[in-house]
């Protein structure tokens, strides 16, 4: 288990470092042609490699980190019953979107995010739906369950609010990534939200609702019973990706999308983390439950005819 924790944290650190280097390349190096020209032959080789694979590497690292985290806390079955629907249902939405314009609007991916499935969707895109979607869902569900929200409503809210937190990431990321000096996708159907159609956000929210609903139906309905300390990992994943998107967005002059992402995404995510129970509270509840179960198993039973 200790090795898994080390691997999980190392991958998360690598993910964050990759995002930092990506930001430096996109916002500092690329606009400075003289700096690129002054690099040595090896430096230019590294720069070309980073431009070709850097966008894919940070999403692969995050996916691996979140998958290990999910496996470590919940086991292989729960990990896969969230990951598989998230990856394949989001891939279906992306393939449909790039082919027909539904549900996001008409757009197409350019280079920089890895091999394209069917020549349309980079393989890293459905991976990002998984790792951000899982982190958002977990923060909401555990936060609500910690406050004693009834199981039915905590599950429904985890799907709805988790999808909203996921969509908030796109509020911030999409304008910059599609309109930076080296865009990663372009909109062939410009819209009213800083060049994007509002339909895009409905598509994001709807896709999140679909795969989170499927995962919720496949998971046990009992509370997850995680502590606030155990939620630090998904919070770091979520907030670090919003910070990356914010720097990209603000660096490209999109202040309103960045602000919207923080109001609708980051602040609620931190709030759900804050209201989760502490480790000591979770341990105390588990101990109390174990004692009650032990007493119920040890209580004597009598034949029905001997009990008045």
ABEGO torsion letter per residue (X at the ends): XAAAAAAAAAAAAAAAAAAAAAAAAAAAAAABAAAAAABBAAAAAAAAAAAAAAAAAAAAAAAAAAAAAAAAAAEAAAAAAAAAAAAAAAAAAAAAAAAAGOAAEBBBBBBGAEBBBGGABBAAAAAAAAAAAAAAAAAAAAAAAAAGBBAAAAAAAAAAAAAAAAAAAAAAAAAAAAABABBABBBABBBABGGBBAAAAAAAAAAAAAAAAAAAAABBABBAGBBAAAAAAAAAAAAAAAAAAAAAAAAAGBAAAAAAAAAAAAAAAAAAAAABBBAAAAAAAAAAAAAAAAAAAABBBBBAAABX
